[in-house]
């Protein structure tokens, strides 16, 4: 089954001491057989307009999306599921049960969003293995969250959408995660992900907070695209006074 995958929003590997987690996560679009169109993770609510604009730019309406595949249920990956009103919403079922048991106000879990998701007739519960979508499989890789899923899409180029199993190149290279529920379990999940990535030369990996990656000639992860992220700020007395910050490697000090 031939799936093609493209990035809608680049993930970003950063956080702020003053603002906490940024939630700048990867959102991808996949096109497959028989007209199926899938969105892989949905991003945080602040990205909603941008997602719609990016979809429009590639000729896809939100209502044309047939499937939404959610790796895990932290706010920055699931909050926009309701944008896709005609799609089946595929989520890790055991993780949904876990999230709904958490007290209101627990960090990372958007309780109102998840309650609505649990009650929606278009929601489909996944476990590791088949997704019910031809050409897409998944496996469980816990650590960052209790039942995090990784999606594998077959095509001319195999794509692994791994989200926050290893959020960025640093975690892939070291096997150590910045945020984990269980360090040993998480380390094993990263090792499994790395092994699968290397099984088939040319496989593309889309982490949750970095650009698309491939294995380079030296055996290490390398970027397939340039990172682009700027922040605009208004510090003066006029909206015409705009200060722009490049928060990529190029603008780093």
C-alpha positions as CSV (number, residue, x, y, z in Angstrom):
1,X,0.0,0.0,0.0
2,X,1.5,3.3,-1.1
3,X,1.4,6.1,1.4
4,X,3.1,9.5,0.9
5,X,3.7,11.7,4.0
6,X,4.6,15.3,4.3
7,X,5.1,17.6,7.2
8,X,2.4,20.2,7.8
9,X,4.0,21.7,10.9
10,X,7.6,21.2,12.0
11,X,8.1,20.1,15.6
12,X,10.5,22.2,17.7
13,X,12.9,20.8,20.4
14,X,12.6,23.5,23.0
15,X,11.0,24.7,26.2
16,X,11.0,27.9,28.3
17,X,11.8,28.5,31.9
18,X,9.3,31.3,31.9
19,X,6.5,29.7,29.9
20,X,7.1,25.9,30.4
21,X,6.5,23.5,27.6
22,X,6.0,25.2,24.2
23,X,4.0,22.3,22.7
24,X,5.4,23.0,19.3
25,X,4.8,19.5,17.9
26,X,4.9,17.8,14.6
27,X,1.7,17.5,12.5
28,X,1.9,15.5,9.3
29,X,-0.4,14.7,6.3
30,X,-0.5,11.3,4.7
31,X,-2.2,10.4,1.4
32,X,-2.9,6.7,0.7
33,X,-4.9,4.3,-1.4
34,X,-8.6,4.7,-2.3
35,X,-8.6,8.4,-1.6
36,X,-7.7,8.0,2.1
37,X,-6.2,11.1,3.7
38,X,-4.8,10.9,7.2
39,X,-3.5,13.5,9.7
40,X,-0.9,12.3,12.1
41,X,-1.2,14.0,15.4
42,X,-3.2,17.2,15.6
43,X,-1.1,19.7,17.5
44,X,-2.1,22.2,20.2
45,X,-5.2,24.4,19.9
46,X,-3.0,27.5,19.2
47,X,-1.9,25.9,15.9
48,X,-5.5,25.5,14.6
49,X,-5.5,28.3,12.0
50,X,-2.0,27.4,10.8
51,X,-3.1,23.8,10.2
52,X,-6.1,24.9,8.2
53,X,-3.9,27.2,6.1
54,X,-1.3,24.5,5.5
55,X,-4.0,22.0,4.5
56,X,-5.5,24.6,2.1
57,X,-2.0,25.2,0.6
58,X,-1.7,21.5,-0.4
59,X,-5.3,21.3,-1.6
60,X,-6.9,19.4,1.3
61,X,-10.0,20.5,3.1
62,X,-10.3,19.5,6.8
63,X,-13.6,17.7,6.0
64,X,-11.7,15.6,3.3
65,X,-9.5,14.0,6.0
66,X,-10.7,10.4,6.5
67,X,-8.5,9.4,9.4
68,X,-6.7,11.1,12.3
69,X,-4.0,9.0,13.9
70,X,-3.0,10.1,17.4
71,X,0.2,8.8,19.0
72,X,-0.6,9.8,22.5
73,X,-3.0,12.0,24.4
74,X,-0.9,14.9,25.7
75,X,-2.5,18.3,24.9
76,X,0.0,19.3,22.1
77,X,-0.8,16.1,20.1
78,X,-4.5,15.7,20.5
79,X,-6.3,19.0,21.1
80,X,-7.3,19.6,17.5
81,X,-9.0,16.3,16.8
82,X,-12.4,18.0,16.5
83,X,-11.3,20.0,13.5
84,X,-11.7,16.9,11.4
85,X,-15.5,16.4,11.4
86,X,-15.7,13.6,8.9
87,X,-12.7,11.6,10.0
88,X,-12.3,8.5,12.2
89,X,-10.2,9.4,15.2
90,X,-7.7,6.6,16.0
91,X,-6.2,6.8,19.5
92,X,-4.4,4.5,21.9
93,X,-7.3,3.0,23.8
94,X,-5.5,2.1,27.0
95,X,-4.0,5.5,27.2
96,X,-7.4,7.1,26.9
97,X,-8.6,5.0,29.9
98,X,-5.5,6.1,31.8
99,X,-6.0,9.8,31.0
100,X,-9.6,9.8,32.0
101,X,-8.7,8.5,35.4
102,X,-6.4,11.4,36.1
103,X,-7.6,14.2,38.4
104,X,-8.8,17.5,36.8
105,X,-5.9,19.8,36.3
106,X,-3.3,17.1,36.0
107,X,-0.4,18.4,33.8
108,X,-0.4,17.4,30.1
109,X,-3.8,15.7,29.9
110,X,-6.5,18.0,28.4
111,X,-9.4,16.5,30.3
112,X,-12.3,18.3,28.6
113,X,-10.9,17.5,25.1
114,X,-10.4,13.9,26.1
115,X,-13.9,13.5,27.6
116,X,-15.5,14.7,24.4
117,X,-13.2,12.4,22.4
118,X,-14.2,9.4,24.5
119,X,-17.9,10.1,23.8
120,X,-17.5,10.7,20.1
121,X,-18.9,7.8,17.9
122,X,-16.0,8.4,15.4
123,X,-13.4,7.5,18.0
124,X,-11.6,4.2,17.4
125,X,-9.5,2.5,20.1
126,X,-6.1,1.1,19.0
127,X,-3.7,-1.3,20.5
128,X,-0.3,-2.3,19.0
129,X,-0.6,-4.0,15.7
130,X,-3.1,-3.4,12.9
131,X,-4.8,0.0,12.6
132,X,-7.6,-1.2,10.2
133,X,-6.1,1.1,7.6
134,X,-4.3,-0.7,4.7
135,X,-0.6,0.1,4.7
136,X,-0.4,1.5,8.3
137,X,0.6,-0.4,11.3
138,X,1.4,0.7,14.9
139,X,3.3,-0.6,17.9
140,X,3.3,0.5,21.5
141,X,6.4,2.3,22.8
142,X,5.8,3.4,26.4
143,X,7.9,5.7,28.5
144,X,7.0,9.3,27.6
145,X,3.3,8.3,28.1
146,X,1.9,5.0,29.3
147,X,0.7,3.7,26.0
148,X,2.3,5.8,23.4
149,X,1.9,4.5,19.8
150,X,4.3,4.7,16.8
151,X,2.8,4.6,13.3
152,X,4.5,2.9,10.4
153,X,3.4,3.9,6.9
154,X,4.4,1.8,3.9
155,X,5.1,3.4,0.6
156,X,7.9,4.0,-1.9
157,X,9.5,5.5,1.2
158,X,8.7,3.9,4.5
159,X,7.8,6.6,7.1
160,X,7.8,6.1,10.9
161,X,5.8,8.7,12.8
162,X,7.2,8.3,16.2
163,X,6.2,11.6,18.0
164,X,7.5,11.7,21.5
165,X,9.1,8.3,22.0
166,X,12.3,10.2,21.1
167,X,11.3,13.8,20.7
168,X,14.4,15.0,18.9
169,X,17.8,14.0,17.6
170,X,19.4,14.3,21.0
171,X,17.1,11.7,22.5
172,X,17.5,9.4,19.5
173,X,21.3,9.6,19.7
174,X,21.6,9.1,23.5
175,X,18.6,6.9,24.3
176,X,17.9,9.2,27.2
177,X,14.6,11.2,27.4
178,X,14.1,14.6,28.8
179,X,10.6,13.8,30.1
180,X,9.7,10.3,31.1
181,X,7.4,8.2,33.3
182,X,9.9,5.3,33.5
183,X,13.5,5.8,32.4
184,X,14.3,2.1,31.8
185,X,11.1,1.4,29.9
186,X,11.6,4.6,27.9
187,X,15.2,3.7,27.0
188,X,14.0,0.3,25.7
189,X,11.3,2.0,23.6
190,X,13.9,4.3,22.0
191,X,16.2,1.4,21.3
192,X,13.4,-0.5,19.6
193,X,12.5,2.6,17.5
194,X,16.2,3.1,16.5
195,X,16.4,-0.6,15.4
196,X,13.3,-0.4,13.3
197,X,14.4,2.9,11.7
198,X,17.6,1.1,10.5
199,X,15.9,-2.0,9.2
200,X,15.1,-0.5,5.8
201,X,17.5,2.0,4.3
202,X,15.9,5.3,3.3
203,X,13.3,5.1,6.0
204,X,12.1,8.6,7.1
205,X,11.4,9.3,10.8
206,X,9.2,12.1,12.0
207,X,9.8,12.8,15.7
208,X,7.4,14.9,17.7
209,X,9.7,17.9,18.3
210,X,12.2,18.0,15.5
211,X,12.4,18.1,11.7
212,X,12.1,15.0,9.5
213,X,15.2,12.8,9.9
214,X,17.0,10.0,8.0
215,X,20.1,7.9,8.8
216,X,23.1,9.5,7.2
217,X,26.1,7.9,5.6
218,X,27.9,8.0,9.0
219,X,25.0,6.1,10.7
220,X,23.8,9.1,12.6
221,X,20.4,10.9,12.3
222,X,20.5,13.8,9.9
223,X,17.9,16.5,9.0
224,X,16.0,16.2,5.8
225,X,14.8,19.8,5.9
226,X,15.9,23.2,7.2
227,X,14.4,24.1,10.6
228,X,12.3,27.3,10.4
229,X,10.9,29.1,13.4
230,X,10.7,32.8,14.3
231,X,8.8,34.6,17.0
232,X,7.4,38.1,16.5
233,X,7.0,40.5,19.4
234,X,5.6,43.9,20.1
235,X,7.7,45.8,22.7
236,X,7.0,49.4,21.6
237,X,4.0,51.8,21.5
238,X,3.0,50.9,17.9
239,X,2.0,47.7,16.1
240,X,4.3,48.8,13.4
241,X,7.3,48.2,15.7
242,X,7.8,44.5,15.2
243,X,10.8,42.6,16.7
244,X,11.5,39.2,15.1
245,X,13.6,36.5,16.7
246,X,15.1,33.6,14.8
247,X,14.9,30.7,17.3
248,X,16.8,28.1,15.2
249,X,20.4,27.1,15.1
250,X,21.0,30.1,12.8
251,X,19.9,32.6,15.3
252,X,21.3,30.9,18.4
253,X,23.8,32.7,20.6
